[in-house]
Amino acid sequence: MQFFFDGLTESQTRVYRYLVDYFCENDQIPSHHAIREHFGWASPNTSVEYLKRFEKRGYIERNACNKYRFARKAPVTPRPLPKRIATRHTAAA
């Protein structure tokens, strides 16, 4: 089963998942160079373009030092809970 983030293509999802995985291991978003090396791209401009797209769509943003970070409010489309889970949570409330 493949997982896609709302509004991202399959290739953008792969790159975004790499950002998340890298962040979990290193506590920072990878550099353009690290992204390019990981995916084997010849041009460093490719990774720059991906980061610009993520920034434009609200997945990442720049901090006060002009470094990328994950957006505080990433664009997530709420999805309804499955009926059996929704019923269990509303019955307990």
N, CA and C of each residue as an Amber inpcrd file, in Angstrom:
protein
   279
   0.8410000  -1.1830000   0.0000000   0.0000000   0.0000000   0.0000000
   0.8820000   1.2400000   0.0000000   0.6370000   2.1470000  -0.9330000
   1.4150000   3.3720000  -0.9890000   0.6790000   4.4820000  -0.2590000
   1.4650000   5.3580000   0.3250000   0.9020000   6.4630000   1.0880000
   1.2380000   7.7580000   0.3740000   0.2410000   8.5650000   0.0890000
   0.4460000   9.8410000  -0.5740000  -0.0170000  10.9630000   0.3440000
   0.7520000  12.0240000   0.4060000   0.3270000  13.2110000   1.1250000
  -0.6140000  13.9860000   0.2190000  -1.5940000  14.6210000   0.7990000
  -2.5630000  15.3810000   0.0130000  -1.8670000  16.4410000  -0.8190000
  -2.1600000  16.4560000  -2.1080000  -1.6360000  17.4740000  -2.9970000
  -0.2350000  17.2260000  -3.5210000   0.3870000  16.0970000  -3.1810000
   1.7380000  15.8110000  -3.6610000   1.7060000  14.6570000  -4.6580000
   2.5730000  14.7440000  -5.6560000   2.7060000  13.6580000  -6.6170000
   3.4720000  12.5060000  -5.9660000   3.5650000  11.4000000  -6.6780000
   4.2880000  10.2410000  -6.1470000   5.7600000  10.5840000  -5.8930000
   6.4020000  11.2700000  -6.8310000   7.8180000  11.6140000  -6.6480000
   7.9980000  12.6320000  -5.5200000   7.0820000  13.5880000  -5.4140000
   7.1590000  14.5580000  -4.3180000   6.9590000  13.8650000  -2.9790000
   6.0880000  12.8670000  -2.9370000   5.8650000  12.1090000  -1.7040000
   7.1310000  11.3790000  -1.2940000   7.8400000  10.7890000  -2.2690000
   9.1040000  10.0960000  -1.9520000  10.1190000  11.0640000  -1.3480000
  10.2280000  12.2400000  -1.9340000  11.1870000  13.2270000  -1.4190000
  10.7600000  13.7080000  -0.0290000   9.4740000  13.9700000   0.1460000
   8.9890000  14.4430000   1.4510000   9.2100000  13.3800000   2.5300000
   8.9620000  12.1030000   2.1870000   9.2160000  11.0230000   3.1540000
  10.7040000  10.9840000   3.5260000  11.5720000  11.2280000   2.5500000
  13.0040000  11.2780000   2.8450000  13.3050000  12.4170000   3.8190000
  12.6890000  13.5760000   3.6190000  12.8900000  14.6990000   4.5390000
  12.4890000  14.3100000   5.9570000  11.3460000  13.6520000   6.0760000
  10.8530000  13.2370000   7.3910000  11.7940000  12.2150000   8.0220000
  12.1980000  11.2050000   7.2610000  13.1050000  10.1770000   7.7790000
  14.4470000  10.7700000   8.1880000  14.9790000  11.6530000   7.3560000
  16.2560000  12.3000000   7.6540000  16.1320000  13.1350000   8.9290000
  15.0270000  13.8500000   9.0470000  14.7990000  14.6800000  10.2250000
  14.7470000  13.8300000  11.4960000  14.1030000  12.6830000  11.4260000
  14.0060000  11.8060000  12.5950000  15.3750000  11.3230000  13.0600000
  16.2900000  11.1400000  12.1370000  17.6280000  10.6640000  12.4870000
  18.6030000  11.7880000  12.8310000  18.4130000  12.9820000  12.2360000
  19.4160000  14.0410000  12.3530000  18.9030000  15.3390000  12.9770000
  17.6230000  15.4130000  13.2940000  17.0190000  16.5850000  13.9210000
  17.1300000  17.8520000  13.0680000  17.2140000  17.6750000  11.7680000
  17.2120000  18.8030000  10.8350000  16.8240000  18.2950000   9.4490000
  16.3470000  19.1950000   8.6130000  16.0150000  18.8360000   7.2420000
  17.3240000  18.7210000   6.4580000  17.4440000  17.7480000   5.5490000
  18.7060000  17.5790000   4.8140000  19.0080000  18.7560000   3.8950000
  20.2820000  18.9170000   3.6120000  20.7190000  19.9720000   2.7020000
  20.3400000  19.6030000   1.2690000  20.4130000  20.5950000   0.3860000
  20.1560000  20.3360000  -1.0350000  21.0940000  19.2460000  -1.5380000
  22.3360000  19.3180000  -1.1280000  23.3490000  18.3540000  -1.5610000
  23.0010000  16.9370000  -1.0930000  22.5780000  16.8060000   0.1530000
  22.2300000  15.4860000   0.6930000  21.0240000  14.8940000  -0.0430000
  20.0420000  15.7320000  -0.3670000  18.8650000  15.2660000  -1.1040000
  19.2770000  14.7950000  -2.4950000  20.1040000  15.5980000  -3.1630000
  20.5730000  15.2550000  -4.5070000  21.3370000  13.9320000  -4.4950000
  22.2230000  13.7610000  -3.5250000  22.9970000  12.5220000  -3.4360000
  22.1080000  11.3160000  -3.1650000  21.1540000  11.4720000  -2.2630000
  20.2760000  10.3520000  -1.9090000  19.4940000   9.8340000  -3.1190000
  18.9930000  10.7450000  -3.9460000  18.1830000  10.3440000  -5.0900000
  18.9970000  10.1650000  -6.3710000  20.2920000  10.4840000  -6.3300000
  21.1590000  10.2760000  -7.4880000  20.9350000  11.2540000  -8.6230000
  20.4650000  12.4410000  -8.2980000  20.2240000  13.4500000  -9.3310000
  21.5410000  14.1140000  -9.7120000  21.7060000  14.4290000 -10.9920000
  22.9230000  15.0770000 -11.4690000  22.9300000  16.5660000 -11.1250000
  21.7700000  17.1960000 -11.1790000  21.6910000  18.6380000 -10.9680000
  21.2540000  18.9740000  -9.5410000  21.9820000  19.8610000  -8.8670000
  21.5440000  20.2930000  -7.5320000  20.2670000  21.1250000  -7.5890000
  19.9550000  21.6640000  -8.7610000  18.7620000  22.4930000  -8.9080000
  17.4770000  21.6860000  -8.6920000  17.5180000  20.3820000  -8.9500000
  16.3360000  19.5450000  -8.7690000  15.8880000  19.5490000  -7.3160000
  16.8160000  19.3640000  -6.3890000  16.4490000  19.3650000  -4.9720000
  15.9720000  20.7440000  -4.5220000  16.5690000  21.7920000  -5.0610000
  16.1370000  23.1580000  -4.7360000  14.6880000  23.3640000  -5.1730000
  14.3530000  22.8810000  -6.3690000  12.9910000  23.0260000  -6.8850000
  11.9760000  22.2630000  -6.0350000  12.3360000  21.0640000  -5.5920000
  11.4370000  20.3140000  -4.7130000  11.1780000  21.0920000  -3.4190000
  12.2350000  21.6210000  -2.8150000  12.0690000  22.3650000  -1.5640000
  11.2170000  23.6140000  -1.7770000  11.3930000  24.2730000  -2.9160000
  10.5680000  25.4500000  -3.2150000   9.0950000  25.0610000  -3.3390000
   8.8230000  23.9220000  -3.9780000   7.4370000  23.4590000  -4.1150000
   6.8280000  23.1390000  -2.7550000   7.6030000  22.4690000  -1.8910000
   7.1030000  22.1520000  -0.5490000   6.8330000  23.4290000   0.2450000
   7.7030000  24.4080000   0.0890000   7.5070000  25.6810000   0.7880000
   6.2510000  26.3870000   0.2610000   6.0830000  26.4010000  -1.0480000
   4.9270000  27.0670000  -1.6490000   3.6150000  26.4120000  -1.2060000
   3.6200000  25.1010000  -1.0450000   2.4170000  24.3790000  -0.6400000
   2.2140000  24.3490000   0.8710000   3.1750000  24.8860000   1.6290000
   3.0000000  24.9890000   3.0710000   3.4850000  23.8030000   3.8820000
   4.2510000  22.8840000   3.2730000   4.7700000  21.7350000   4.0060000
   6.0230000  22.0870000   4.8120000   6.8260000  22.9940000   4.2810000
   8.0060000  23.4720000   5.0010000   8.0110000  24.9940000   4.9540000
   8.8220000  25.5840000   5.8150000   8.9520000  27.0420000   5.8500000
  10.3710000  27.3760000   6.2670000  10.7130000  28.6450000   6.1910000
  12.0510000  29.0800000   6.6080000  11.9640000  29.7040000   8.0000000
  12.9890000  29.4300000   8.8050000  13.0220000  30.0180000  10.1460000
  13.7390000  31.3630000  10.1040000  13.9970000  31.9420000  11.2650000
  14.6230000  33.2640000  11.3450000  16.0340000  33.2710000  10.7610000
  16.7010000  32.1240000  10.7570000  18.0550000  32.0100000  10.1960000
  18.0290000  31.6420000   8.7120000  16.8430000  31.6510000   8.1040000
  16.6460000  31.3380000   6.6950000  16.9160000  29.8660000   6.3620000
  16.8160000  28.9780000   7.3720000  16.9560000  27.5490000   7.1420000
  15.5600000  26.9390000   7.0760000  15.4370000  25.8500000   6.3040000
  14.1480000  25.1920000   6.1960000  13.8110000  24.4380000   7.4710000
  12.5240000  24.4100000   7.7820000  11.9950000  23.5900000   8.8630000
  10.6010000  23.1500000   8.4290000  10.0680000  22.1400000   9.0950000
   8.7110000  21.7140000   8.7920000   7.7560000  22.7910000   9.2720000
   6.7230000  23.0340000   8.4800000   5.7530000  24.0770000   8.8130000
   5.0370000  23.7220000  10.1090000   4.7590000  24.7380000  10.8910000
   4.0530000  24.5070000  12.1520000   2.6310000  24.0180000  11.9050000
   2.0340000  24.4710000  10.8190000   0.6920000  24.0140000  10.4460000
   0.7480000  23.5040000   9.0120000   1.2010000  22.2650000   8.8520000
   1.2820000  21.6730000   7.5150000  -0.1280000  21.4550000   6.9690000
  -0.3030000  21.5960000   5.6630000  -1.6310000  21.4320000   5.0770000
  -2.0830000  19.9740000   5.0990000  -2.9250000  19.6590000   6.0270000
  -3.4340000  18.2950000   6.1460000  -4.9380000  18.3460000   5.9500000
  -5.4320000  17.5220000   5.0610000  -6.8650000  17.4510000   4.8320000
  -7.4600000  16.4790000   5.8380000  -8.3620000  16.9550000   6.7090000
  -8.9590000  16.0200000   7.6770000  -9.7800000  14.9550000   6.9710000
  -9.6650000  13.7600000   7.4600000 -10.4300000  12.6530000   6.8890000
 -11.3290000  12.0900000   7.9780000 -12.5500000  11.7240000   7.6360000
 -13.4670000  11.2000000   8.6570000 -12.9680000   9.8780000   9.2290000
 -13.2380000   9.6570000  10.5030000 -12.8800000   8.3920000  11.1280000
 -13.7590000   7.2860000  10.5660000 -13.2360000   6.0690000  10.4900000
 -14.0990000   4.9610000  10.0970000 -15.2810000   4.8730000  11.0540000
 -16.4220000   4.4260000  10.5730000 -17.6660000   4.4520000  11.3390000
 -17.5290000   3.7570000  12.6920000 -16.8940000   2.5890000  12.7540000
 -16.7870000   1.8610000  14.0160000 -15.9450000   2.6000000  15.0390000
 -14.9010000   3.3220000  14.5910000 -14.0540000   4.0850000  15.5210000
 -14.7870000   5.3380000  15.9670000 -15.4320000   6.0300000  15.0330000
 -16.1660000   7.2540000  15.3630000 -17.2620000   6.9450000  16.3750000
 -17.9500000   5.8320000  16.2120000 -19.0180000   5.4580000  17.1380000
 -18.4620000   5.1760000  18.5290000 -17.3450000   4.4910000  18.6020000
 -16.7340000   4.1630000  19.8920000 -16.3340000   5.4340000  20.6410000
 -15.7410000   6.4220000  19.9310000 -15.2850000   7.6470000  20.5790000
 -16.4450000   8.5350000  20.9890000 -17.4900000   8.6000000  20.2100000
 -18.6110000   9.4630000  20.5690000 -19.4350000   8.8400000  21.6800000
 -19.4750000   7.5070000  21.7700000 -20.2350000   6.8390000  22.8300000
 -19.5690000   7.0390000  24.1800000 -18.2240000   7.1090000  24.1950000
 -17.4990000   7.2700000  25.4560000 -17.5680000   8.6910000  25.9660000
 -17.8320000   9.6460000  25.1010000 -17.8390000  11.0500000  25.4910000
 -19.0810000  11.4540000  26.2280000
